[in-house]
Amino acid sequence: MTLKAHAKINTFLKITGHKNGYHTLLSRFIKLPHLYDTISFVPQECESFIIEGCGDVPVESNTIYKSFLAIQDDINEQTDFFKHHKVVVEKNIPTGAGLGGGSSDAGAFMRLFNEICDLQIDTPTLAKIGSTVGADIPFFVYDYDMANVSGFGEIVEPFDDEDFKIELFMPDIHCDTPLVYKTFKRELFDKIEPTAFEGWDKLKTKEVLNRANAVMANDLYRASLIAYPQLRDIAKEGWYFSGSGSTFFRIK
């Protein structure tokens, strides 16, 4: 009863609008095959929902627990499974790194819960439930190797691309995603130019990155540089920025 929860990078990420308090986006997500957490259901008698391995994050704030509640609310049914099993997370994906660790954990949990407890929730429905918890979760529920993600994160379309290698640079800087988005809304939202990235979702990844430098490729990089100016001191020429950071990557 164990499942891998893979990290991701965003090879490009463009903010397309803002509605009902949330940003809309267009981004390409790529699953990282060699960097992942593991989610396990381990037999144990539990008086409450138990998650081990996530440090000091309170259970009530954990995306795994929020996903569990969202599923139970959707199926309108209480399950006793987690009265007899705890959730154990083996963390390898750093937090605040733009790699989707918390969302990936939640997506893997939802898929494993659905399978082990035979909930018979189809993948699109499971992804929709996940979208109520976090914008990145639908990508991890679908578990595609690569996809274009748009809307609030709920539109996930698989994308075929040429093979390439991904190299990561993960500085010891924690970037707070809500702060980065708030910074973008305050400082940069009025500068959105939709025509500047029109058609990027149809292009191969290398084609996009050949057209754009790190700042052009990821709108949240500009916001992260404002919120965390120390990123300027460690940025490397030819490297790109994933999500809200702080991971840099390059493609070979």
Secondary structure as UniProt FT lines:
FT   STRAND          2..19
FT   TURN            20..21
FT   STRAND          22..43
FT   STRAND          51..52
FT   TURN            55..56
FT   HELIX           59..61
FT   HELIX           63..75
FT   HELIX           81..83
FT   STRAND          85..90
FT   TURN            95..96
FT   HELIX           101..116
FT   TURN            117..118
FT   HELIX           123..131
FT   TURN            132..133
FT   TURN            135..136
FT   HELIX           137..142
FT   STRAND          146..151
FT   TURN            152..154
FT   STRAND          155..158
FT   STRAND          166..169
FT   HELIX           177..187
FT   HELIX           189..191
FT   HELIX           194..197
FT   TURN            198..199
FT   HELIX           200..202
FT   HELIX           205..211
FT   HELIX           214..217
FT   HELIX           219..227
FT   TURN            229..230
FT   HELIX           231..234
FT   TURN            237..238
FT   STRAND          240..241
FT   TURN            243..244
FT   STRAND          248..251
//
